[in-house]
């Protein structure tokens, strides 16, 4: 916005407007720059060119103070050099960032220089030519960064932590990996089919599963998952109950697990150890991390498995709306098409519908 303000003043010298007012009048479709779309740098070369341009403005030469805007406004240096030659001064003072010795360390400091006009013109001409090439490279590099950012492939991670009742010190972390980006009930069902079988294999005495999660209605707290809990024993031979944490209150171990896994994968990519373009690439990296000492267990599911789960749920489940869904924080499966829950605002009653019977 500051660059636009400076350009506006140069192009409209007859209009007086404050910087605050100019910022406030920004149209809503003019979006401020962020990391994904910025195309400028703050290197020494940029800053030194800005300081020289500032010195020229102090001499009365009306040009943009932004070097990137300046080289777009003037295709060649000739016109700029003529304006400098026309200024009736013998020498030109300007500031320059330079590395200087301070004790045992080298530091950058802004130093004042005084140069004969002819020498300054030669120096400015050479440096402006170099700057044009530099700015072109910077723009191309940032464009490539933007393309890489927006064209990046994504995968879906779903984190889970298992803890056995009565043994808080023994936990096991699991992460599901998939190219399927949907985070809905079908994805949860696909993941749990794999997870429950893993838990049953490792825990033959497993008698009940108590799920604890946050409360997004797209994933967990919805009519489809309510009916899934009701048929949990029929599906897996183990009854289940589900508790939903209050929205926006606290973080779960799963949140920390997700952050840790993503950070480890990011570091591996940055260090050039691996290239992750798909879920299969991620699982290969995960296998190597397990051999390095990681105790997190990974498993994946495919688009075909997701679509199969979608077909199964569509055929087997006929979910119906449950009154007070947003107020439900605990449900207990009690046989096919039946769950128990408690909602303080609703009187105790058993409600029967075509697809689901639930007691509140």
DRENLUMSE-72955 format. One line per 10 residues: their letters; for each residue z, x, y of N, C-alpha, C, O. Coordinates in steps of 0.2 Angstrom, whole numbers, plus 2048, in hexadecimal, padded with zeros to 3 digits. Atoms other than C-alpha are relative to their C-alpha. Example, Ala and Ser with C-alpha at 12.3 -4.5 7.8 and 13.67 -1.06 7.14 Angstrom:
REM DRENLUMSE-72955
AS = 800:804:7FA:827:83E:7EA:800:804:806:803:809:805 | 7FF:7FC:7FA:824:844:7FB:803:7FC:805:804:7FF:80B $
***
This chain:
REM DRENLUMSE-72955
XXXXXXXXXX = 800:804:7FA:800:800:800:800:804:806:7FD:802:80B | 7FF:7FC:7FA:804:80E:80C:7F9:803:801:7F7:803:807 | 807:7FE:7FF:7F2:815:809:7FC:7FB:803:7F8:7FC:808 | 803:805:7FD:7EB:804:80D:801:7FF:807:7FD:7FD:80B | 7FE:800:7FA:7F5:803:81C:7FD:805:805:7FB:803:80B | 803:7FB:7FC:7EF:813:823:7F9:7FF:801:7F6:800:806 | 807:801:7FF:7DD:80F:81F:7FF:7FA:805:7FA:7FA:809 | 801:806:7FB:7DF:7FE:828:801:802:807:7FD:800:80B | 7FF:7FD:7F9:7E6:807:838:7FA:804:802:7F8:803:808 | 806:7FC:7FE:7D7:813:838:7FA:7FB:801:7F6:7FD:806 $
XXXXXXXXXX = 806:804:7FF:7CA:805:836:801:7FB:805:7FC:7F8:807 | 7FE:805:7FB:7D3:7F9:842:805:802:805:80A:800:805 | 7FC:7FD:7FB:7DA:803:850:802:7FB:805:808:7FC:808 | 7FF:805:7FB:7DA:7F4:85B:806:7FB:7FE:808:7F7:802 | 7FB:805:803:7E6:7EA:850:807:804:7FF:807:80A:7FC | 7F9:7FD:801:7F9:7EE:851:804:7FC:7FB:805:7F6:7FC | 7FC:803:805:803:7EA:842:805:805:7FD:803:80B:7FB | 7FB:7FC:803:813:7F1:83A:7FF:801:7F9:7FB:7FD:7F6 | 801:7FF:807:813:7F8:829:804:7FB:7FC:801:7F8:7F7 | 7FD:805:803:820:7EB:824:7FC:7FA:800:7FC:7F6:7FA $
XXXXXXXXXX = 804:806:7FF:815:7DD:82A:7FA:800:7FB:7F8:7FC:7F8 | 806:7FE:804:806:7E5:821:802:7FF:7F9:7FE:7FC:7F5 | 7FE:800:807:80F:7E6:811:802:7F8:7FE:800:7F6:7F9 | 7FF:807:802:815:7D4:812:7FA:7FB:800:7FA:7F6:7FC | 806:804:800:804:7CD:815:7FB:802:7FA:7F5:7FF:7FA | 804:7FE:806:7FD:7D5:805:7FE:7F9:7FC:803:7F6:7FA | 802:806:804:7F3:7C7:7FC:803:801:7F9:803:806:7F6 | 7FD:7FF:806:7FA:7C3:7EB:7FC:803:7FA:7FE:805:7F5 | 805:7FD:805:7EA:7C8:7E2:800:808:800:7FC:80B:7FC | 800:7F9:7FF:7ED:7DA:7E8:806:803:7FD:80B:802:7FF $
XXXXXXXXXX = 7FB:7FE:804:7F7:7E2:7DB:802:807:801:7FE:80B:802 | 7FE:7F9:7FF:802:7F1:7DE:7FF:804:7FA:7FF:802:7F4 | 802:7FB:805:7FE:801:7D4:806:801:7FB:80C:801:7FE | 7FA:7FE:805:809:805:7C4:7FD:806:7FC:7F8:808:7FD | 802:7FA:804:808:813:7B7:7FA:7FF:7FD:7F6:804:7FC | 806:801:805:7FA:80B:7AD:7FA:800:804:7F4:802:802 | 806:800:7FC:7EE:80A:7BC:800:805:806:7FB:805:80A | 800:7FB:7FA:7F3:818:7C8:7FB:806:7FF:7F9:808:7F9 | 805:7FB:801:7E5:825:7CB:801:806:805:7FC:809:806 | 7FF:7FB:7FB:7ED:831:7D7:805:805:7FD:809:802:7F9 $
XXXXXXXXXX = 7FB:7FC:802:7F8:840:7D4:804:803:806:802:802:80C | 7FB:7FD:7FB:806:849:7DE:800:807:7FF:805:80A:800 | 800:7F9:802:800:85B:7DA:801:804:807:800:801:80C | 7FF:7FC:7FA:802:869:7E6:7F9:800:804:7F9:800:80A | 806:800:7FD:7EF:869:7EA:7FF:7F9:804:7FD:7FA:80A | 800:806:7FC:7F0:857:7EF:805:800:806:803:7FE:80C | 7FC:800:7FB:7FF:85A:7FA:7FE:805:806:7FF:803:80B | 802:7FB:7FB:7F8:869:803:7FA:7FD:804:7F9:7FF:80A | 806:803:7FC:7E8:860:807:803:7FA:805:800:7FA:80A | 7FD:806:7FB:7F3:851:80E:803:804:806:802:801:80C $
XXXXXXXXXX = 7FD:7FC:7FA:7FC:85E:819:7FB:802:805:7FC:802:80B | 805:7FE:7FB:7EC:865:820:7FD:7FA:804:7FB:7FB:80A | 803:806:7FD:7E5:854:823:805:7FD:806:803:7FB:80B | 7FB:803:7FB:7F5:84F:82C:800:805:806:801:802:80C | 801:7FB:7FA:7F3:85F:837:7FA:7FE:804:7FA:7FE:80B | 806:802:7FC:7E2:859:83C:801:7F9:804:7FE:7F9:809 | 7FF:806:7FD:7E8:848:840:805:801:806:804:7FE:80C | 7FC:7FE:7FA:7F5:850:84C:7FC:803:805:7FE:803:80B | 805:7FD:7FB:7E6:858:855:7FC:7FA:803:7F8:7FC:807 | 804:805:7FD:7DF:847:858:7FA:7FE:7FC:7F6:7F9:7FE $
XXXXXXXXXX = 806:802:804:7D2:846:84A:802:7FA:7FC:807:7FA:7F7 | 7FE:806:804:7D3:834:843:7FD:7FF:7FA:7F7:7FD:7F9 | 802:801:806:7D1:835:831:806:7FE:7FB:80B:7FE:7FD | 7FB:802:804:7DA:82E:822:805:806:7FE:803:80B:7FD | 7FB:7FB:803:7EA:837:81D:800:801:7F9:803:806:7F6 | 800:7FF:807:7E7:834:80B:7FA:804:7FE:7F4:802:7FF | 806:7FB:801:7DC:842:804:7FB:7FC:7FB:7F5:7FD:7FC | 804:804:805:7D5:836:7F6:7FB:7FB:804:7F5:7FA:803 | 804:805:7FB:7CF:829:804:7FC:804:804:7F6:802:805 | 805:7FC:7FC:7C8:837:80E:7FA:802:7FD:7F5:802:800 $
XXXXXXXXXX = 806:7FE:803:7BC:83E:802:7FC:7FA:7FE:7F6:7FB:7FD | 804:806:801:7B6:82C:7FE:7FD:7FE:806:7F7:7FC:806 | 803:802:7F9:7B3:829:811:7FB:805:802:7F6:804:805 | 804:7FB:7FE:7AA:83A:813:7FD:803:7F9:800:807:7F6 | 803:7FD:806:79D:83F:805:800:807:800:7FF:80B:7FB | 800:7F8:7FF:79C:851:80C:805:802:805:808:7FE:809 | 7FB:7FD:7FB:7A6:85C:817:7FD:801:807:801:802:80B | 804:7FF:7FA:799:85E:825:803:7FD:806:805:800:80B | 7FE:804:7FA:79F:850:830:808:802:802:809:802:807 | 7F9:7FE:7FE:7B2:855:82E:800:806:803:804:807:808 $
XXXXXXXXXX = 800:7F9:7FD:7AE:867:832:7FE:800:807:801:803:80C | 802:801:7F9:7A5:861:842:805:7FE:804:806:800:80A | 7FA:803:7FC:7B4:857:847:805:805:802:808:806:807 | 7FB:7FB:7FF:7BF:866:845:7FE:805:805:801:808:80A | 803:7FB:7FB:7B3:872:84F:800:7FD:807:801:801:80C | 800:803:7F9:7B3:865:85D:807:800:803:807:7FF:809 | 7F9:7FF:7FE:7C6:867:85F:801:806:804:7FF:80B:802 | 7FF:7FA:7FC:7CA:872:86E:807:804:7FF:80B:803:803 | 7FA:7FC:801:7D7:87D:866:7FE:807:7FD:7F8:807:7FA | 802:7FA:803:7D7:88F:861:803:801:7F9:800:805:7F5 $
XXXXXXXXXX = 7FD:7FF:807:7E3:88E:852:802:7F9:7FE:803:7F5:802 | 7FE:807:803:7E9:880:847:806:802:7FC:806:806:7F7 | 7FA:7FF:804:7FB:87F:840:800:7FA:7FB:7FE:7F4:7FC | 7FF:805:806:7FE:876:82F:805:803:7FC:807:809:7FC | 7FB:7FE:805:80A:876:821:7FD:801:7F9:7F8:7FE:7F8 | 803:7FF:806:807:87C:810:806:801:7FB:80B:804:7FC | 7FB:7FF:806:811:87B:7FF:7FE:807:7FD:7F8:808:7FA | 801:7F9:803:813:88D:7F8:806:802:7FC:80C:800:7FD | 7FB:7FD:804:81D:895:7EB:803:806:803:7FF:80B:804 | 7FC:7FB:7FD:82A:8A1:7F2:805:803:7FC:808:7FF:7F8 $
XXXXXXXXXX = 7FA:7FD:804:837:8AD:7EB:806:7FE:804:807:800:80A | 7F9:801:7FD:849:8A7:7EE:805:803:7FB:806:800:7F6 | 7FC:7FD:805:854:8B3:7E5:7FD:802:7FA:7F8:806:7FA | 803:7FE:806:850:8B4:7D3:7FB:7FA:7FE:7F8:7FA:7F8 | 804:806:802:846:8A3:7D3:7FA:800:805:7FA:802:80B | 806:802:7FC:835:89E:7D9:801:7F8:802:802:7F4:7FE | 800:807:7FD:835:88E:7E4:7FA:7FE:804:7F7:802:807 | 805:802:7FC:829:883:7EC:803:7FE:807:808:7FA:807 | 7FD:801:7FA:82C:882:7FF:7FA:7FE:805:7F4:800:804 | 805:802:7FC:822:879:80D:800:805:806:805:805:80A $
XXXXXXXXXX = 800:7FA:7FB:81D:888:819:7FB:7FE:805:7F6:7FB:804 | 805:801:7FB:815:887:82A:7FB:806:801:7FD:80C:800 | 805:7FA:7FF:805:891:82D:7FC:7FE:806:7FB:7F9:808 | 804:801:7FA:7FB:894:83C:7F9:804:7FF:7FA:80A:7FE | 807:7FD:802:7E8:898:83A:7FB:7FF:806:7FB:7FA:809 | 806:800:7FB:7D9:89C:846:7FC:7FA:7FD:7FB:7F9:7F7 | 804:806:801:7CE:88C:847:7FB:802:7FB:7F9:7FE:7F6 | 806:7FE:804:7BF:895:83F:802:801:7F9:7FF:7FF:7F4 | 7FD:7FF:807:7CA:89B:830:802:7FA:7FD:801:7F9:7F7 | 7FD:807:803:7D2:88A:82E:7FA:7FC:7FD:7FA:7F9:7F8 $
XXXXXXXXXX = 806:804:802:7C0:882:82D:7FD:803:7FA:7FC:7FF:7F5 | 802:7FD:806:7BB:88E:820:804:7FE:7FA:802:7FD:7F4 | 7FB:801:805:7CB:88C:816:7FF:7F8:7FE:7FF:7F6:7F8 | 800:807:801:7CA:879:818:7FA:7FE:7FC:7FA:7F9:7F8 | 806:802:804:7B8:878:812:800:802:7F9:7FE:7FE:7F5 | 7FF:7FE:807:7BB:882:802:805:7FC:7FC:803:7F9:7F7 | 7FB:803:803:7CB:879:7FE:7FE:7F8:7FF:800:7F5:7FA | 802:807:801:7C3:868:801:7FB:7FF:7FB:7FB:7FA:7F7 | 804:800:806:7B5:86C:7F5:803:800:7FA:802:7FC:7F5 | 7FC:7FF:806:7C1:871:7E8:804:7F9:7FF:805:7F7:7F9 $
XXXXXXXXXX = 7FC:806:800:7CB:861:7EC:7FC:7FA:7FD:7FE:7F6:7F9 | 805:805:802:7BC:856:7E9:800:800:7F8:800:7FB:7F5 | 801:7FF:808:7BA:85D:7D7:807:7FE:7FD:807:7FB:7F8 | 7F9:801:803:7CD:85C:7D4:801:7F8:800:804:7F6:7FB | 7FF:807:7FF:7CE:84A:7DA:7FC:7FC:7FB:7FE:7F7:7F8 | 805:803:805:7BF:845:7CF:803:801:7F9:803:7FC:7F5 | 7FD:7FF:807:7C7:84D:7BF:807:7FC:7FF:808:7F9:7FA | 7FA:804:801:7D8:844:7C3:7FE:7F9:7FF:801:7F6:7FB | 802:807:801:7CF:833:7C5:7FE:7FF:7F9:7FF:7FA:7F5 | 802:801:807:7C6:836:7B4:805:800:7FB:805:7FC:7F6 $
XXXXXXXXXX = 7FA:800:805:7D6:83B:7AB:804:7FA:800:806:7F8:7FB | 7FC:806:800:7E0:82C:7B1:7FC:7FA:7FD:7FF:7F6:7FA | 804:805:804:7D1:821:7AC:800:800:7F9:801:7FB:7F5 | 7FF:7FF:807:7D2:828:79B:807:7FE:7FD:807:7FB:7F8 | 7F9:802:802:7E5:825:79A:800:7F9:800:803:7F6:7FC | 800:807:800:7E2:813:79F:7FC:7FD:7FA:7FF:7F8:7F7 | 804:802:806:7D5:811:792:804:801:7FA:804:7FC:7F5 | 7FC:7FF:806:7E0:818:785:806:7FB:800:808:7F9:7FA | 7FA:805:800:7EF:80D:78B:7FD:7F9:7FE:801:7F6:7F9 | 802:807:801:7E5:7FD:78A:7FC:7FF:7F9:7FC:7FA:7F7 $
XXXXXXXXXX = 803:800:807:7DB:801:77A:804:802:7FB:802:802:7F5 | 7FB:7FE:805:7EA:807:771:801:7FA:7FA:802:7F4:7FC | 7FF:805:805:7EC:7FE:760:808:7FF:7FF:80B:804:801 | 7F9:801:801:7FD:7F6:75C:801:7FE:7F9:7FD:7FB:7F6 | 7FE:802:806:807:7F3:74D:807:7FC:801:80A:7FD:807 | 7FA:804:7FF:816:7E7:74A:805:803:7FC:804:805:7F6 | 7FA:7FD:804:827:7EE:745:805:7FA:800:807:7F7:805 | 7FA:805:800:835:7E2:73F:806:804:7FD:805:806:7F7 | 7FA:7FC:802:846:7EA:73D:805:7FC:7FD:807:7F7:800 | 7FB:804:804:854:7E5:731:805:805:7FE:804:80B:7FC $
XXXXXXXXXX = 7FB:7FC:802:865:7EC:72D:804:7FC:7FB:806:7F6:7FC | 7FC:804:805:86E:7E7:71D:807:803:7FF:808:809:7FF | 7F9:7FE:801:881:7E8:71B:803:7FB:7FB:802:7F5:7FB | 7FC:804:805:88B:7E2:70C:806:7FE:802:80A:802:805 | 7F9:803:7FE:89A:7D7:70F:805:804:7FD:805:806:7F7 | 7FA:7FC:802:8AA:7E1:70E:7FF:807:800:803:80B:7FE | 802:7F8:800:8A1:7F2:710:7FC:801:806:7F6:802:806 | 804:7FF:7FA:89D:7F4:722:7FD:807:801:7F9:808:805 | 803:7F9:7FF:89A:807:720:7FA:801:7FC:7F6:806:7FD | 806:7FF:804:88C:805:713:7FA:7FB:803:7FB:7F5:802 $
XXXXXXXXXX = 806:804:7FD:87C:7FF:71C:7FA:803:7FE:7F9:809:7FD | 806:7FE:801:86A:800:719:7FB:7FD:805:7FB:7F7:806 | 805:802:7FB:85C:7FF:726:7F9:7FF:7FD:7F7:803:7F9 | 807:801:802:84B:7F8:723:7FC:7FE:806:7FE:7FB:80B | 805:801:7FB:83B:7F7:72D:7FA:7FE:7FD:7F7:801:7F9 | 807:803:803:82C:7EC:729:7FB:802:805:7FC:802:80B | 806:7FD:7FC:81B:7F3:730:7FA:7FC:7FE:7F9:7FB:7F8 | 806:803:801:80B:7E9:732:7FB:800:806:7FD:801:80B | 805:800:7FB:7FB:7E8:73B:800:7F8:803:7FD:7F7:808 | 7FF:807:7FE:7FF:7D5:73D:805:800:806:80A:802:805 $
XXXXXXXXXX = 7FC:800:7FA:805:7D3:74F:804:7FA:801:808:7F9:806 | 7FC:806:7FF:80C:7C1:74D:807:801:7FE:809:804:7F9 | 7F8:800:801:81F:7BF:74F:802:7F9:7FF:806:7F7:803 | 7FE:807:801:821:7AE:748:803:7FF:7FA:805:804:7F6 | 7FC:801:806:829:7A5:73A:7FC:802:7F9:7FF:804:7F5 | 804:7FE:806:81B:7A9:72E:801:808:7FF:802:80A:7F9 | 7FF:7F9:801:81D:7BC:731:807:801:7FE:808:806:7F9 | 7F9:7FF:802:830:7BA:72F:800:7FF:7F8:804:802:7F4 | 800:802:807:82D:7B1:71E:7FD:806:7FC:7FF:807:7F6 | 803:7FA:804:821:7BF:718:804:806:7FF:805:809:7FA $
XXXXXXXXXX = 7FC:7FA:801:82D:7CC:71C:806:7FF:7FC:808:803:7F8 | 7FA:801:804:83C:7C4:714:7FF:7FF:7F9:803:801:7F5 | 802:800:807:833:7C1:704:800:807:7FD:803:808:7F8 | 7FF:7F9:802:832:7D4:703:807:802:800:809:806:7FB | 7F9:7FE:7FF:843:7D7:709:805:7FE:7FB:809:802:7F8 | 7FC:803:805:84C:7CB:6FE:800:803:7F9:804:804:7F6 | 801:7FD:807:844:7D2:6EE:803:807:800:806:809:7FB | 7FD:7F9:800:849:7E4:6F4:808:7FF:7FF:80B:803:7FC | 7F9:801:800:85B:7DE:6F7:803:7FE:7F9:808:800:7F7 | 7FE:802:807:85C:7D5:6E6:800:806:7FB:804:806:7F7 $
XXXXXXXXXX = 801:7FB:805:856:7E4:6DD:806:805:801:808:808:7FC | 7FB:7FB:7FF:863:7F0:6E5:807:7FD:800:80C:801:7FF | 7F9:803:800:871:7E3:6E4:800:7FA:7FB:7FF:7F4:7FD | 801:806:805:871:7D9:6D4:805:7FB:800:804:7F5:7FE | 7FB:805:800:881:7D1:6D8:800:7FC:807:805:7F8:809 | 801:804:7F9:87A:7C9:6E9:801:7F9:7FF:7FD:7F6:7FA | 7FE:807:801:881:7B8:6EA:7FD:7FB:806:7FC:7F5:805 | 802:804:7FA:87C:7B2:6FC:7FE:805:805:800:80B:806 | 803:7FC:7FA:872:7B9:70B:802:7FD:806:800:7F7:807 | 7FE:803:7FA:879:7B7:71C:7FC:804:805:7FD:80A:807 $
XXXXXXXXXX = 804:7FD:7FB:86C:7BA:729:803:7FF:807:806:7FA:809 | 7FD:800:7F9:871:7BF:73B:7FA:802:804:7F8:808:803 | 805:7FE:7FB:864:7BF:749:801:7FE:807:806:7FA:808 | 800:804:7F9:861:7BB:75B:7FC:7FA:7FF:7FB:7F7:7FA | 802:808:800:85A:7AA:760:7F9:7FF:802:7F8:7F9:805 | 807:803:7FD:847:7AA:764:7FE:7FB:7FC:7FE:7FB:7F5 | 803:805:804:840:79A:75F:7FA:801:7FD:7F8:7FD:7F8 | 807:7FF:803:82F:7A1:75B:801:803:7F9:7FD:803:7F5 | 7FF:7FC:806:837:7AC:74D:805:7FD:7FB:803:7FB:7F5 | 7FB:801:805:847:7A6:746:803:7F9:801:803:7F5:7FC $
XXXXXXXXXX = 7FD:806:7FF:84F:797:74E:7FB:7FA:801:7FA:7F8:807 | 804:806:800:843:789:74A:800:7FC:7FA:803:7FE:7F5 | 800:805:805:83F:77B:73F:7FD:803:7F9:800:801:7F4 | 802:7FD:806:835:786:733:805:804:7FC:805:804:7F6 | 7FB:7FB:803:842:793:730:806:7FC:7FE:809:7FE:7F9 | 7FB:804:803:84F:785:72E:7FE:7FD:7F9:803:7FE:7F5 | 802:802:806:845:77E:720:800:806:7FB:801:805:7F5 | 800:7FA:804:843:78F:719:807:802:7FD:807:804:7F7 | 7F9:7FF:803:856:792:718:802:7FB:7FB:805:7FC:7F6 | 7FE:805:805:857:781:70F:7FD:801:7F9:800:7FF:7F4 $
XXXXXXXXXX = 803:7FE:806:84B:787:702:801:807:7FD:7FE:809:7F8 | 7FF:7F9:802:852:799:701:802:801:7F9:7FF:805:7F5 | 7FE:800:807:85B:796:6F1:7FB:7FF:7FB:7FA:802:7F5 | 806:802:804:84C:78E:6E9:7FB:805:7FF:7F8:807:7FA | 805:7FB:7FF:841:79C:6EF:802:806:7FC:7FE:80A:7F9 | 7FE:7F9:802:84B:7AB:6EB:806:800:7FB:808:805:7F8 | 7FA:800:804:85A:7A5:6E0:806:802:803:80B:803:800 | 7FA:7FE:7FD:866:7A9:6ED:801:7FC:806:7FC:7FB:80A | 7FF:804:7FA:86D:79D:6FA:801:804:807:802:80A:806 | 800:7FC:7F9:86D:7A2:70D:803:7FC:805:803:7F6:805 $
XXXXXXXXXX = 7FE:803:7F9:874:79F:71E:7FE:804:805:7FC:80A:804 | 803:7FC:7FA:86E:7A4:72F:804:7FF:806:806:7F9:808 | 7FC:800:7F9:878:7A8:73F:7FB:802:805:7F8:808:805 | 804:7FE:7FA:86F:7A9:750:805:802:805:809:7FE:808 | 7FC:7FE:7FB:877:7B3:75D:7FE:7FD:807:7F8:7FB:807 | 802:803:7F9:878:7AC:76F:7FB:804:803:7FB:80A:803 | 806:7FD:7FD:869:7B0:779:803:805:806:807:803:80A | 7FE:7FC:7FB:86B:7BF:784:807:803:7FF:809:807:804 | 7F9:7FE:801:87C:7C4:77D:800:806:7FB:800:805:7F5 | 7FF:7FA:805:87D:7D6:775:7FA:802:7FD:7F5:7FE:7FC $
XXXXXXXXXX = 805:7FD:804:872:7E1:76B:802:801:7F9:808:802:7F8 | 7FF:7FF:808:871:7E2:758:7FE:807:7FE:7FB:80A:802 | 802:7FA:803:870:7F1:74D:7F8:801:800:7F5:806:800 | 808:800:801:85D:7EC:74B:7FD:802:806:7F8:805:806 | 803:7FE:7FA:85A:7EF:75D:800:808:801:7FB:80B:803 | 800:7F8:800:860:801:75C:7FC:803:7FB:7F9:808:7FC | 804:7FE:805:857:803:74C:7F9:801:802:7F5:805:801 | 806:800:7FD:847:7FE:754:7FE:805:805:7F9:808:805 | 801:7FB:7FB:849:809:763:800:807:7FD:7FC:80B:7FF | 800:7F9:803:84D:818:758:7FA:801:7FC:7F7:807:7FC $
XXXXXXXXXX = 806:7FF:804:83E:815:74C:7FA:802:805:7F6:806:804 | 805:7FF:7FB:832:813:75B:800:807:803:7FB:80A:805 | 7FF:7FA:7FC:839:822:764:7FE:806:7FB:7FA:80B:7FD | 802:7FB:805:837:82D:754:7F8:800:7FF:7F5:806:7FF | 807:800:800:825:827:752:7FC:803:806:7F7:806:805 | 803:7FE:7FA:821:82A:764:800:808:800:7FB:80B:802 | 7FF:7F8:800:828:83C:763:7FB:803:7FB:7F8:809:7FD | 804:7FD:805:81E:83F:753:7F8:800:803:7F5:805:802 | 806:800:7FD:80E:83A:75C:7FF:805:806:7FA:808:806 | 801:7FC:7FA:811:843:76C:800:808:7FE:7FD:80C:801 $
XXXXXXXXXX = 7FF:7F9:802:815:853:762:7F9:802:7FC:7F9:808:7F9 | 806:7FF:804:804:851:759:801:801:7F9:7FC:803:7F5 | 7FF:7FF:807:80C:850:748:7FC:7FA:7FC:7FB:7FB:7F6 | 803:806:804:803:83F:744:7FC:7FC:805:7FE:7FC:80B | 803:804:7FC:7F7:833:74B:801:7F9:7FD:7FF:7F8:7F7 | 7FF:806:802:7FC:821:749:7FB:7FA:803:7FC:7F9:809 | 805:805:7FE:7EE:814:74A:801:7F9:7FD:7FD:7F4:7FF | 800:806:804:7F3:807:73E:807:800:7FC:80B:805:7FC | 7FA:800:804:802:801:733:800:805:7FA:805:807:7F9 | 800:7FC:805:7FC:80B:725:802:808:802:805:80B:7FF $
XXXXXXXXXX = 7FE:7F9:7FD:7FD:81B:730:807:800:801:80A:806:800 | 7F9:800:7FF:80E:816:735:804:801:7FA:809:805:7FA | 7FC:7FF:807:814:814:723:7FF:807:7FD:804:809:7FA | 801:7F9:802:80D:825:71F:805:805:803:808:809:800 | 7FB:7FC:7FC:817:82D:72D:807:7FE:7FE:80B:803:7FD | 7F9:802:802:826:823:727:802:803:7FA:808:805:7F9 | 7FE:7FD:806:825:82A:716:802:807:801:806:80A:7FE | 7FF:7F9:7FE:824:83B:71D:807:801:803:80B:806:802 | 7F9:7FF:7FC:834:838:728:805:7FF:7FB:80B:801:7FC | 7FB:802:805:83D:831:719:801:807:7FC:807:808:7FA $
XXXXXXXXXX = 7FF:7FA:803:83A:842:710:804:805:804:807:80A:802 | 7FD:7FC:7FB:841:84A:720:808:7FE:801:80B:802:805 | 7F9:802:7FF:852:841:71E:801:7F9:803:807:7F7:803 | 7FF:807:7FD:84F:830:726:802:7FB:7FA:7FF:7FC:7F5 | 7FD:805:805:859:822:71C:7FD:7F9:801:7FE:7F5:7FE | 804:807:7FE:84E:814:724:7FB:7FF:7FA:7F7:803:7F9 | 805:802:805:844:80B:717:7FB:7FC:803:7FC:7F7:806 | 805:803:7FD:833:805:71B:7FC:7FC:7FB:7FB:7FE:7F5 | 805:803:804:827:7F8:714:7FB:7FC:804:7FD:7FB:80A | 805:803:7FC:817:7F0:71A:7FE:7F9:7FD:7FF:7F8:7F7 $
XXXXXXXXXX = 803:806:803:80E:7DF:718:7F9:800:804:7F8:802:809 | 807:800:7FE:7FB:7DC:71A:7FE:7F9:804:802:7F4:803 | 803:807:7FE:7F1:7CE:723:7FF:7FB:7FB:800:7F5:7FC | 801:805:806:7ED:7C7:712:807:7FD:7FE:807:7F7:7FC | 7F9:802:802:800:7C6:70E:802:7FB:805:805:7F6:803 | 7FE:805:7FA:803:7BD:71F:7FC:7FA:7FF:800:7F5:7FF | 804:806:801:7F5:7B1:71C:802:7FC:7FA:802:7F6:7FA | 7FE:803:806:7FB:7AD:70A:807:7FC:802:808:7F7:800 | 7FA:803:7FE:80D:7AA:711:7FF:7F9:805:802:7F4:804 | 802:806:7FB:805:79E:71F:7FE:7FA:7FC:800:7F5:7FD $
XXXXXXXXXX = 803:806:805:7FC:794:711:806:7FD:7FC:806:7F7:7FB | 7FB:802:804:80C:793:707:805:7FC:804:807:7F6:802 | 7FC:804:7FC:817:78D:715:7FD:7F9:802:800:7F4:803 | 803:806:7FF:80A:781:71A:800:7FA:7FB:800:7F4:7FC | 800:805:806:809:779:709:807:7FE:7FE:808:7F8:7FC | 7F9:801:802:81C:77A:705:804:7FC:805:808:7F8:803 | 7FB:802:7FB:824:776:715:7FD:7FA:805:7F7:7FB:806 | 802:806:7FB:823:766:720:805:800:805:809:7FB:805 | 7FA:800:7FB:82F:76B:72E:800:7FA:805:7FA:7F8:807 | 800:805:7FB:835:75E:739:805:802:806:809:807:804 $
XXXXXXXXXX = 7FB:7FE:7FA:83E:760:74A:807:7FE:7FE:809:7F9:7FB | 7F8:800:801:851:763:749:803:7FF:807:802:803:80B | 7FD:801:7FA:85A:75B:757:806:805:802:80A:807:7FE | 7FB:7FB:7FD:864:767:762:7FF:807:7FD:803:80B:7FC | 801:7F9:803:85B:777:75B:802:805:804:805:80A:802 | 7FE:7FB:7FC:85F:781:76A:808:801:800:80A:806:803 | 7F8:800:801:872:77D:767:802:802:7FA:808:803:7F9 | 7FF:7FE:807:871:782:755:801:808:800:7FD:80C:802 | 7FF:7F9:800:879:793:752:802:802:7F9:803:808:7F7 | 7FF:7FF:807:87D:792:73F:7FD:7FB:7FC:7FE:7F5:7FD $
XXXXXXXXXX = 803:805:805:874:78A:730:802:803:7F9:802:809:7F8 | 7FF:7FE:807:878:78A:71E:7FC:7FC:7FB:7FB:7F6:7FC | 805:803:804:86B:786:711:804:7FC:7FA:809:7FF:7F7 | 7FC:804:805:871:778:705:7FB:7FD:7FB:7FB:7F6:7FB | 805:803:804:863:775:6F9:7F9:7FF:803:7F9:7FF:809 | 806:802:7FD:851:770:6FB:800:7FB:806:803:7F6:805 | 800:805:7FB:84E:768:70C:807:7FE:803:807:7F8:805 | 7FA:802:7FE:860:768:711:804:806:803:804:80C:800 | 7FC:7FB:7FD:86A:773:71D:806:7FD:803:806:7F7:805 | 7FA:802:7FD:87B:772:725:801:804:806:800:80A:806 $
XXXXXXXXXX = 7FF:7FD:7FA:87F:776:737:805:7FC:804:808:7F7:802 | 7FB:803:7FC:88B:772:745:7FE:800:807:7FD:806:80A | 801:800:7F9:887:76C:757:805:7FC:803:806:7F6:802 | 7FB:804:7FD:896:767:761:7FF:7FA:804:802:7F5:803 | 802:806:7FC:88D:75B:76C:7FE:7FA:7FC:7FD:7F5:7FF | 803:805:804:886:751:75E:805:7FE:7FB:808:802:7F7 | 7FB:802:805:892:746:753:7FE:802:7F9:7F8:802:7F8 | 801:7FE:807:893:74B:741:7FC:7FA:7FD:7FE:7F4:7FD | 804:805:803:885:742:738:7FB:803:7FB:7F9:809:7FD | 806:7FD:804:878:745:72A:7FA:7FC:802:7F9:7F6:802 $
XXXXXXXXXX = 806:802:7FE:867:743:730:7FA:801:7FB:7FA:806:7F8 | 805:800:805:858:73F:724:7F9:800:803:7F8:7FB:807 | 807:800:7FE:846:743:727:7FB:801:7FA:7FE:802:7F5 | 805:7FF:806:836:744:71D:800:807:7FD:800:807:7F7 | 800:7FA:802:837:756:71C:807:804:7FF:807:808:7FB | 7FA:7FC:800:849:75C:71F:806:7FB:801:806:7F7:805 | 7F9:803:7FF:85B:755:71D:804:805:802:805:80A:7FF | 7FC:7FB:7FD:867:75E:728:807:7FC:802:806:7F7:805 | 7F9:802:7FE:87A:75B:72B:802:803:806:803:80A:806 | 7FD:7FD:7FA:881:75E:73C:807:7FE:801:80A:800:806 $
***
